Amino acid sequence: MKTSSGSSSSRTAESLAYLDDYLDTVESLPLELQRQFTLMQDLDAKAQSIMAEVGTKAAEFIDNVQTCTPQERIQLLKSLNEMLVESLRQGEEKVALATAAYDVVDRNVRRLDDDLQKYEDEQMIGPGRLGNTSSAISGTAAADRKEESSNAAASATTASNKKGDYETCIS
């Protein structure tokens, strides 16, 4: 009988270890996400400032296009192009930060799913007892997260391709 009591306390210790490890990870998660969202806000503010300047310079260019020499027009257009490219770069950095934030959350959700599955298996309340319902649910959730991650990567690639098309058109 002593063996079963020792086995039970060892299982409890392992279960608490899963919980402690996960809590340690989750405690740092809000700080990391807060940092990434703060960086995204800073990038957004810079991009909006640049776009306001682009609007002002574009209006000046249109108003003075008749009186400018061809060299002055080219210089103004190059200046506008540089500002637009910088704004696009800011947007791409925001996408990269958002993707990184998503990946951090996704990685932690996957870890929680795995730890929960291990815990359920140890407690014999998981798939062996309830059927494959929890496995099917976590499999579907994992597939959804994988699809969302690939959609985010595709959006970033599209934005990068548009930048190349724009730069080709301007030069």
Legacy VTK file of the C-alpha trace (Angstrom):
# vtk DataFile Version 3.0
C-alpha trace
ASCII
DATASET POLYDATA
POINTS 171 float
0.000 0.000 0.000
2.872 2.331 0.686
3.876 2.155 -3.004
0.561 3.528 -4.240
0.721 6.451 -1.798
4.257 7.264 -2.959
3.112 7.055 -6.582
0.200 9.376 -5.886
2.370 12.013 -4.211
4.895 11.813 -7.053
2.101 12.400 -9.573
0.911 15.386 -7.561
4.448 16.793 -7.452
4.774 16.405 -11.239
1.392 18.079 -11.751
2.462 20.975 -9.571
5.721 21.200 -11.536
3.718 21.658 -14.786
1.679 24.366 -13.131
4.693 26.151 -11.624
6.583 26.105 -14.951
3.602 27.466 -16.819
2.891 30.181 -14.253
6.524 31.330 -14.448
6.215 31.616 -18.216
2.834 33.361 -18.168
3.978 35.932 -15.605
6.548 37.328 -18.045
4.172 37.178 -21.002
2.270 40.431 -20.287
5.533 42.382 -19.978
6.823 41.094 -23.302
3.530 41.789 -25.046
3.289 45.240 -23.474
6.779 46.053 -24.762
5.884 44.914 -28.271
2.620 46.865 -28.323
4.392 49.987 -27.039
6.923 49.664 -29.864
4.063 49.259 -32.341
2.415 52.446 -31.023
5.705 54.342 -31.391
6.122 53.114 -34.963
2.528 54.073 -35.741
3.034 57.594 -34.361
6.176 58.012 -36.485
4.390 56.726 -39.594
1.460 59.102 -39.040
3.850 62.018 -38.595
5.635 61.118 -41.823
2.338 60.798 -43.695
1.196 64.216 -42.444
4.456 65.671 -43.781
3.938 63.832 -47.076
0.485 65.395 -47.381
1.872 68.875 -46.765
4.755 68.459 -49.215
2.506 66.909 -51.855
0.112 69.866 -51.619
3.049 72.283 -51.929
4.332 70.357 -54.934
0.953 70.520 -56.670
0.607 74.229 -55.948
4.098 75.022 -57.271
4.463 72.472 -60.069
4.111 75.151 -62.778
6.820 77.384 -61.337
9.363 74.647 -60.516
12.225 73.719 -62.792
12.426 70.087 -63.894
15.332 69.548 -61.468
13.320 70.972 -58.557
10.369 68.706 -59.467
12.632 65.665 -59.525
14.132 66.648 -56.165
10.680 67.137 -54.601
9.448 63.818 -55.977
12.537 62.025 -54.641
11.934 63.610 -51.241
8.313 62.433 -51.262
9.434 58.973 -52.338
11.923 58.743 -49.458
9.254 59.713 -46.942
6.790 57.177 -48.365
9.413 54.427 -48.287
10.199 55.278 -44.645
6.509 55.148 -43.787
6.247 51.761 -45.481
9.273 50.535 -43.504
7.564 51.621 -40.283
4.486 49.624 -41.305
6.558 46.543 -42.063
8.192 46.763 -38.636
4.735 46.951 -37.059
3.701 43.799 -38.935
6.857 42.031 -37.756
6.177 43.046 -34.140
2.544 41.915 -34.379
3.652 38.578 -35.828
6.212 38.170 -33.047
3.558 38.938 -30.408
1.229 36.410 -32.002
4.000 33.797 -32.043
4.732 34.352 -28.337
1.081 33.896 -27.416
0.704 30.915 -29.748
3.807 29.219 -28.330
2.456 29.648 -24.794
-0.990 28.355 -25.735
0.589 25.289 -27.359
2.683 24.679 -24.256
-0.409 24.972 -22.079
-2.259 22.524 -24.369
0.620 20.043 -24.097
0.891 20.406 -20.326
-2.862 20.049 -19.936
-2.811 16.897 -22.046
0.025 15.434 -19.940
-1.832 16.332 -16.775
-5.046 14.737 -18.017
-3.194 11.613 -19.077
-1.628 11.355 -15.628
-4.958 11.842 -13.886
-6.723 9.369 -16.176
-9.441 11.876 -16.994
-8.172 12.565 -20.493
-8.793 10.787 -23.779
-8.717 7.288 -22.288
-11.743 8.020 -20.167
-13.657 10.693 -22.036
-12.943 9.600 -25.587
-10.993 11.668 -28.079
-13.071 14.819 -27.632
-10.317 16.861 -25.960
-7.717 15.708 -28.488
-9.998 16.641 -31.372
-10.646 20.053 -29.860
-6.995 20.814 -29.166
-6.073 19.507 -32.637
-8.607 21.858 -34.215
-7.380 24.794 -32.130
-3.781 24.037 -33.108
-4.754 23.881 -36.788
-6.565 27.228 -36.494
-3.509 28.847 -34.870
-1.227 27.435 -37.572
-3.508 28.817 -40.298
-3.622 32.254 -38.624
0.169 32.274 -38.372
0.557 31.456 -42.070
-1.993 34.179 -42.942
0.048 36.732 -40.954
3.216 35.672 -42.770
1.441 35.963 -46.137
0.292 39.496 -45.266
3.847 40.508 -44.401
5.098 39.085 -47.713
2.383 40.940 -49.642
3.339 44.229 -47.962
6.984 43.647 -48.834
6.088 42.887 -52.475
3.992 46.071 -52.716
6.978 48.077 -51.462
9.125 46.619 -54.261
6.444 47.414 -56.865
6.161 50.976 -55.566
9.922 51.557 -55.582
10.179 50.192 -59.135
7.396 52.512 -60.299
8.977 55.625 -58.744
12.547 55.061 -59.955
LINES 1 172
171 0 1 2 3 4 5 6 7 8 9 10 11 12 13 14 15 16 17 18 19 20 21 22 23 24 25 26 27 28 29 30 31 32 33 34 35 36 37 38 39 40 41 42 43 44 45 46 47 48 49 50 51 52 53 54 55 56 57 58 59 60 61 62 63 64 65 66 67 68 69 70 71 72 73 74 75 76 77 78 79 80 81 82 83 84 85 86 87 88 89 90 91 92 93 94 95 96 97 98 99 100 101 102 103 104 105 106 107 108 109 110 111 112 113 114 115 116 117 118 119 120 121 122 123 124 125 126 127 128 129 130 131 132 133 134 135 136 137 138 139 140 141 142 143 144 145 146 147 148 149 150 151 152 153 154 155 156 157 158 159 160 161 162 163 164 165 166 167 168 169 170
